[in-house]
Structures are given as C-alpha cells and as structure tokens.
Amino acid sequence: MNDLEFFYAKNINIAEFQNDLISWFEREQRDLPWRKNKDPYRVWVSEIMLQQTRVDTVIPFYNRFMEWFPTLEEFADAEEERILKAWEGLGYYSRVRNLQTAAREVRAAYNGEVPDTPEEIAKLKGVGPYTAGAILSIAYGKPEPAVDGNVMRVLSRILLIKEDIAKPKTRKVFEAAVRELIDHGNPSFFNQALMELGALICKPSNPACLLCPVQQHCQAFAEGVQTELPIKIKVKKSRTIPLVSAIITNEKGEYLIHKRPSEGLLANLWEFPNFEIHTSLLPKREFFQAEFKALLGVNPVIQQHITKIDHVFSHLVWNVDTFAGVIDAEMDESKLVENHYKWVNTVELDELAFPVSHQKMLKAYLEKR
C-alpha cells in the first residue's frame, strides 16, 4: 500500500481536517514570544530550546536569550562562556554549542541568511529533520513536516497508527502522514496547530477528547483506544551514580569551583568540587576529604550536610550529597590550574554557567548559611 492508499484507507477528509485544525489554532493559539514574527533565526532558537522542555519553562530563557543575542550575527560573535550562561538551566548544552556553530556556518556560507531549502538547512550542525521542518514551514511557509513527540502522539490517535514511536524508523511513517495532510496554503499554522493540539488537548495520559476540534476525524476516539496510543516501548535503563560534593569557601569568602572537561556531559560548565563514590568503607565526609587531598594536596574541613539531590539525565541519575566546607591553608596554584580549579568571588560566580544540580546545591547552601 502506498502513502495515498494508506490515507484513503483511513477515511480522512483532508480538507475538512485542515480547516477544523487551523480554525481552532487561529482562535486558541497561545500568545508566545517566538510567534511575534517569523524571523528564521528566532524560530530556530525557539525550536532548539523547546526540544524536551516545557513551553512555560522556555519563555523566560527565550526572552533573555533574545535580549542578549537579538540577531544571528551577535549570537555568532558571542563568547562560549556567555552563551552557556544564557542557556544555564535549560540543560543539553551541546544544543547551544551546535546552534552557535551552525549560526557561524550560516554567516560564512549563506551571507547570514538561514537557508530555505531542505537540502541546505539539513547541512547545518544540530539541525535534524524536525528542526528543519519547523523552520521551513513556520518561517518560510514551505510544506515540510515537523514531526516531534507531540505530533506523533496526535497523529497516532487520529490515524490509528500502531507503530512503536520509540523506533527511529517510525518517524518516516509520521513524516509521510504530514506530507499527505499538510495545508499547502498555510503550512506554518498547520504544523503549529498539530503541536499546539498535542500540548493543550491531545495530552499523553488524559486527552481532552470532548474539547478536541478534530474529534470527528479521530480514528482512535471512534474506537475508544485513544489512551492506548501512541505505542512506545522503553528498553533503555538509566544508570545511577552516587556522588559527594562540597561547597568550599576560604577566608576571603571566595568559592572553589571546577571546570568540566571540554567534551562529554555538561562540557565546559562550572561545578563545585565533587567525586564519584566508589567505596562504602568510608563515611562520605571522609571520602570527600581523602579524594580532595589526593588531588589538590590540601585537607578541607568538611562541615554540615547541606542537601541531597537526585538529578535525572536521559541516560543516568546523579545521587549527590552536598556538604559545606572551608579551606584555611594556602593552596598550590599550579595544582589548581592543572586540575581546572579556581577561586571566584560572588560576582564572578554569578557570571559563570553551572548545571542545574549545582545551582540547587548553591541555593541550599545560601539558605542554610
């Protein structure tokens, strides 16, 4: 069965579906800052921010980002420390690095204009099929699919698609679906309406079917199986890593911080001293002291327990116990530099980018101080 036969078999009146969906979006769309204009750069930034992040969370980050980097040119010229600080709290920091690399590619190869063809835009670093489709349809009005988790959930119910959405190859099924259904006269609103429907109405566990503008087109609702879709089979388990950390100060009131490696998880972000626990023979305070002295040659005074944090990544979980600590002795500057540690005052601390887990540690420390 080819794509056309597939959709005819689903018995969808495409014109009515388009009209019902877009009319609803025109009435009910949320007032979001990235919808103020169709500047491709602004659409691009918003779509990267919105990946695996809630809209309400993104809004203040997006507004700050646009205040700091209102044009692609200014973003391309920004120092990495600055862009990491702008992104601080959103996570997935490789995204903003890739975004800047791609912005520089746009400036160098396309005279600062975000390309408007699927072939060219797909060459940019960090731009996958979803992001490409979103930019092309929203900013340029091209009838390209923008398939994310929301769209797969919506269409799996409307078209009764029972493919496992956890499998990468399944995306092709939904991209084909959008190509058949998309309104060529208004692809921007069509794609945004599908996303909005998934966010507001066709939710994962409790879809508001009685409020749905396209209920009459929904095959899953007709069969009463809407809560059973989409099908997503999880197989990957996350790994738990126990850590012990300390917020360490000196007699000047400065904080000791560490810069993470330039590659890998949370690359180039700053953090408070911490060590992965690989033994249960020592209490956590003593373990931290021993590891710290072995690395930097000084024995810190570890004080009260500040907080315990469970921070979840896509593939692992950090279980972090955090203590307060002080160092009275002089530290070897060469060892600090060699191991990427430094002392900073409170002003400098505020200017640097830290992972969310370490922001929580500092907040707990300041509350208990």
Secondary structure as GFF3:
##gff-version 3
##sequence-region A 1 369
A	DSSP	alpha_helix	3	9	.	.	.	ID=ss1
A	DSSP	alpha_helix	14	28	.	.	.	ID=ss2
A	DSSP	three_ten_helix	33	35	.	.	.	ID=ss3
A	DSSP	alpha_helix	40	50	.	.	.	ID=ss4
A	DSSP	alpha_helix	55	68	.	.	.	ID=ss5
A	DSSP	alpha_helix	72	77	.	.	.	ID=ss6
A	DSSP	alpha_helix	80	87	.	.	.	ID=ss7
A	DSSP	alpha_helix	94	109	.	.	.	ID=ss8
A	DSSP	alpha_helix	118	121	.	.	.	ID=ss9
A	DSSP	alpha_helix	129	138	.	.	.	ID=ss10
A	DSSP	alpha_helix	149	158	.	.	.	ID=ss11
A	DSSP	alpha_helix	170	181	.	.	.	ID=ss12
A	DSSP	alpha_helix	187	200	.	.	.	ID=ss13
A	DSSP	three_ten_helix	209	211	.	.	.	ID=ss14
A	DSSP	three_ten_helix	215	217	.	.	.	ID=ss15
A	DSSP	alpha_helix	219	223	.	.	.	ID=ss16
A	DSSP	three_ten_helix	226	228	.	.	.	ID=ss17
A	DSSP	beta_strand	239	249	.	.	.	ID=ss18
A	DSSP	beta_strand	255	259	.	.	.	ID=ss19
A	DSSP	beta_strand	270	271	.	.	.	ID=ss20
A	DSSP	beta_strand	274	276	.	.	.	ID=ss21
A	DSSP	alpha_helix	284	296	.	.	.	ID=ss22
A	DSSP	beta_strand	301	312	.	.	.	ID=ss23
A	DSSP	beta_strand	316	326	.	.	.	ID=ss24
A	DSSP	alpha_helix	333	338	.	.	.	ID=ss25
A	DSSP	beta_strand	341	344	.	.	.	ID=ss26
A	DSSP	alpha_helix	346	351	.	.	.	ID=ss27
A	DSSP	alpha_helix	356	368	.	.	.	ID=ss28
###
